[in-house]
Amino acid sequence: MDTVANDIADALEVNSSPERIPLSPLRKAIAARMTEAKQSIPHFRVVADIEMDELLRLRRKMNAQSAESKVSVNDFIVKACALALGEWPAINSHFCDNEIVQFAQADVSIVVSIDGGLTIPVLRKAETKTVQEIARELASLASRAARGQLKMSEISGGSFTISNMGMYGVDQFDAIINPPQVAILAAARAKKKVIVVDNEAVIRTVMRVTLSVDHRAVDGAIGAGFLTSLSAYLEHPESLLSEL
């Protein structure tokens, strides 16, 4: 009997009435895919703290002006990632056997929590959409995901993934790459921090992001460059509003 089996047997002896929950088909699929990704992809991670005060002010202004078309922080993150992917196409790629496939358009996968697991709908050509268009399309995708109404074409073929757990109060986390993609961004909550600006202690709203990258396809300097571009877009959010 192996160690895991021994541990289970010991636990059953001291916990007389455990609940046994069979794995659903969705949970089995997630378990198999994440195990494969974690075992086969040599992950490395790059972390950055991004000041979000200007973006939050802009978001409040936009939402005050339009009661029907609300935008979220995540909508800005998607747009910023899409533009940064255009500057760093090595991140916007698939690793396939003996070749790397780079994509011209940013088809951004968004991790969505649903009953019993996760799904990853894809926002196509995110770089061509306004923040408001991204907000409307993501809201539709998330709503249909919750009802199990997404088509296979809407959850496959993404070129890059974003996992945002900021709404759960998470300060930092790592995400597992979604193969055959070569990178995934983990976004945590934006919170007040004391930082030093021009030798003065000031309070800023800061969001920590972690980029997990496949080292078979991408090296550290490229990962760092992508986060530098992402930070620039989010810290100067007017650059994300093509309509202005």
Secondary structure by P-SEA (a helix, b strand, c coil): ccaaaaaaaaaaaaccbbbbbcccaaaaaaaaaaaaaaaccbbbbbbbbbbcaaaaaaaaaaaaacccccccaaaaaaaaaaaaaaacccccccccccbbbbbcccbbbbbbbcccbbbbbbbcccccccaaaaaaaaaaaaaaaaaccccccccccccbbbbbccccccccccccccccccbbbbbbbbbbbbbbcccbbbbbbbbbbbbbbccccccaaaaaaaaaaaaaaaaacccccccc
